[in-house]
Amino acid sequence: MRVAGLISGTSVDGIDVAIVDIRGAGGRTRLGLKAFRTVPYPRAVRGALLAACNAQRISVAEVSQLNFLVGELFGRAVVKVCEAAKIPLRSLDLVGSHGQTIYHQGRKSKTHGFRVASTLQIGEPALIAERTGAVTVADFRTADMAAGGQGAPLVPFMDYIVCRHARRGRVALNIGGIANITLIPPAAKPEQVVALDTGPGNMILDALAAHFSAGRRRYDHGGRMALRGRICRPLLNGLLADPLFRRRAPRSYGREEFGRELVTVLLRKQQKLRISDADLMATAAALTADSIAAAIRRFARGPMHDMVISGGGLHNRFLVERLRSETGLHIMTAEDFGIPGDAKEAILFAILAYHTFRKIPANIPSATGARHPAVLGKVVYLIRDRMVY
């Protein structure tokens, strides 16, 4: 089956599109990546999405308009990538879209006399189905949350398929806007897998890079700025002492914990401590790396030998070297397993959609906290070539 996987991550850089041929199922799933590309958002759209993600309040009208706009752009992105790769659009059987997360709160909180957890991803799937001509699956987190889970992380299903080993324990690390790990002991069964968000990934680093460059840079290219700086140990220790990092697994984070408010605090601390821009970047990058290392030490249920890194943080030399020194693990990349690191999450949603279409559960309850396995996602069917009444 040929499936397109789509995601726009917490960094809101653009729409990742992976075209994947998939066969088998579960632990015997086999993948063949046919194309991958990131289609940037128009500048104004990216600005509106970032504002929506960071807003304390936003109008219903604006959310509704963005939902349809993002769906339209996702559909166009699939068409564009297929055309560039010379893949016939009609050969596409299925689309799996994560959409753009606007809000995610995996832990229940009080609201109107009830305790509720919730998540919201926008990008209307009916538009994607219409533009691509393929059955489309979206809203992957909600079924897990209905079963008592946090709706995240979802990537452990793919990590288990790709990274498990009979004799070596492996940490599958994705450094996107938020960093998350999947801990896979040697010869692990699915129920032995532990996965969780560790804390900030690139989110804070990207925001600082944009601030220090007056918007000219979206990220610290190669970790160059962090490499020029010196870690402010008192500031780093204070950040790591936050109770957020002591939460038990399963746990998931978003901009609500590590977004604009934390960046404002860091900039205020910078002024008080009189440290340079490079020093603050190095300290923020150390926060990402050290919180990952601490989570591995705390939650691993067996010996860990390798760390398999994917996501945008893979290109940050400061992060990779800090992780190497703090964990002592053998560093590998997703590309060692035939998966371009930047394409991993898009491929994930192709895999999840494929299993949803076959009515096969694809959450890992030991990772999300769900009471039972769940078939993820909501399906938009499309009839090609003929009308049915």
C-alpha positions, 0 to 999 in steps of 0.5 A: 500500500502506498501511503503519504504521511504528513506532519507539521511539528511544534517548531511550525517550520513547514509541512513534512511529507513522506511517501512510503510503500508499506507491507506487513503489519505490527512487528513485521511491518516493512517500509520503502521510502519513495519521497520526502520533502518539507514544504514551507508555510507562507510567512504569514501563515507560519506567523498566524500558527505560532500566534495561535499556539502561544495564545492564551485566548483565540477566537473560534472563528480564527481556529475554524479558518486556520483549520481549513487553511491548514487542511488546504495547504496539507493537500497541496503539499502532497500534490507538490511532493508527488509531482516533484518525485514523479509519483502519480497521485492516483498511485496514492492509496492512503494519507495519514495526517497529524496536522498542526497541534494547537493545544495538547494537555495530556494530563487532566485538569479541572474545568467547569467542575470536571477533570478533563485532558484534551488535545487539538490538531488542526488541518481539515482531513476532508480537504486533504482527501479531496485534494489528493483523491485518497482516503485520509486518516487524521486525529491520531491522539484522541482514541488513546486519550479516550482510553485514559492515555495521554495521546502521546508519545505515538512514535514508540510504535515505529521505534519498536518496529525499526530499532528493537534488537535481540541483544542491545538495548536502544534509546530512540531519541527524537529531538523536534520542538519537544524531545522524546525517547523510546527505551527498548530493552534487549529482546523487548516485547511491546509491553516492556517499552517505555516512552515519554517526552523528556522536556524541551527539544529545539523549541527554546533554541529556535525561539532564542535564535530568532530573538537574537537575530531579530528574526533573521534566523529560525534556528541555531545552525549546526549549534554554532552559537551554542558552541561559542558559549559557556554553560551557566551552571547556576542557571542550568541547575535551577532549570533542571530543578523544575518539578516538570522534570520529576513527573512520572511516566507516561508524560507529554509536554507542549508549548504550554510548558516550554513555550514563550513564557519560559523563553521570556524567563530565560531572557530575564535571567540573562539580564540579571546574570549578565551572560552573553547571548552565546552563553544563554544558547549553550545553557538552553541547549544543555537543558535539552541534552541533560534533561534527556540524559536524566530521563534515560537514567531514571526510566530505563528498565534494562541496559542501554547500549545505543542511542538512535537520534532523529529530528532537527536536533540531530544537526546540532553539534552541541546537542549531539556531543553533550548527549554523547558525554552525558549518556556514554551511549553509542550514537547512531542516527535514524539514517543507519536504519534507512530512515532520514532523520528529518523524515521520521515523524512523517513516516510515522503517520504513514505507518499509523494510518496504514494500521488504522486502515487495517483496523490494527491498534497502534498505540503502546499503552505502556508509553501513553498510559492508556488502559488498552490498545486502541485503533488510532485516528478518524477516517475520511473516505473518498469514492473515486470515479463514481458516485454512490447514492 
